Amino acid sequence: MRRFAQMTSGTALALVLTTAGLPNRVLAQAAPSGPAPTPIAIHAGRLLDPVSGRMLTDQIIVIRGNRVVSVGPSAQVRPPADARLIDLSNDTVLPGLIDVHTHLTANPEESGANALTVSTPREAITGVVNARRTLEAGFTAVRNVGAGGFTDVALRDAINEGQIPGPRMQASGPPLGATGGHADENLLPWEARKADEGGPSGIADSPWGFRAKVRQNAKYGADVIKFMGSGGVLSHGDSVGGQQLTQEEMDAIVSEAHMWGRKVAVHAHGTEAIKAAIRAGVDSVEHASLIDDEGIRMAKAKGVVLDMDVYDDDYILAEGAKNGVEEASLAKERSIGRLQRENFKKAWAAGVKMAFATDAGVYPHGWNAKQFKTMVDWGMTPMQAIQCATTSAAELMGWGDRIGRIAPGYYADIVAVAGDPTQDIVTLQHMDFVMKGGEVFKGPGR
């Protein structure tokens, strides 16, 4: 998030809200009971294949349980006699979309001083509402990179256990950062902070301190480690591009996380912070607003993924003041918004890997697909933007063999729109049909 305020209510509540687990545990789903589910056959008028970059026509998708078992032309694939038919012959069908940078437990109205009123229990409830909105918008998987009190871990587990609807999730828990940095709460005076010491927090100030924080997050169920390498737009009192951790601290975070089998995402707007994080071995750079030519070359050479939230600028400048964003933060956004888009275009042209990442929570959840148009306006084709939100995002999450395409053995995470998004990317903002794991959440067959 461009600003992440730590909201803490004590370790006891954090323990109640969380369960520990390994990264792939987040793909678990509630075990089915009773007789075997009825097979489903979807008739797709158009089927977008992000692997080949082709649009196929008149296709049949057969699903048993939560997996796809066959896909092919209607003349070749015969649905089982007892299959439940879903007619999407007038639609474009594509894999469920993936957003690798969300904050499901936060809302844009909780900016600036407004964030100080949000308790950890309220944050958890907010996540329940936003998980449904995100799923119904066609995003069947997300990476949640920053939440207080491990509320995103609790949300992930509730979704996996079938208690609430929502996308597949990878959760980071509290992001790691320096005292007074982007992960800290800098709006409160010292007297107010003393009562919060010892609560669940990602704040540390040395390589060994950060190793301990990585272990803490892994212990309480984090699937990915997120740290703040530079300042942020929405944080109080810091420079958006200023580096906030030393090279030694970044090295410690990444090596510790990788030892525990977790990928690492770094929040970094600043030029030098981006390069320091790449040298440390991060898997993805979030925002990357001020990346320079050397940073682009480094990212490409090391296969680091850039997750650039290029739509946010429009929303922050239009609605930020109403949502409580400080004028100083609006000034920071004005200073980097266009630069981020120009660097997005430059990095993509240079061949750097990218995944679809919105920072949803800075703007309303369910609006995730609005970013596609900005990506197309700044250098991608519609197909390339869709690939960022399917195959590329799945690869970054380590789930490329299970989500991100519609193929035998993959989860039946399937969405559909009335138009052709390869001709008009805006059609992805209007989902007609959403299925996750063989269960219909929106549209025909529900």
Secondary structure, DSSP 8 states (H G I E B T S, - for coil): --S-------HHHHHHH-----GGGGG------SS----EEEEEEEEEETTTTEEEEEEEEEEETTEEEEEEETTT----TT-EEEEEEEEEEEE-EEEEEE-TT--TTS-GGGGGG--HHHHHHHHHHHHHHHHHTTEEEEEE---GGGHHHHHHHHHHTTSS---EEEE--S-BB-TTSTTS--SS-HHHHHTTTTSS--B--SHHHHHHHHHHHHHTT-SEEEEE-B--SSSTTS-TT-B-S-HHHHHHHHHHHHHTT-EEEEEE-SHHHHHHHHHHT-SEEEE-TT--HHHHHHHHHHT-EEE--TTHHHHHHHHTTTTT--HHHHHHHHHHHHHHHHHHHHHHHTT--B-----BTSS-TT-TTHHHHHHHHTT--HHHHHHHTTHHHHHHTT-TTTSSS--TTSB--EEEESS-TTT-GGGGGSEEEEEETTEEEESTT-
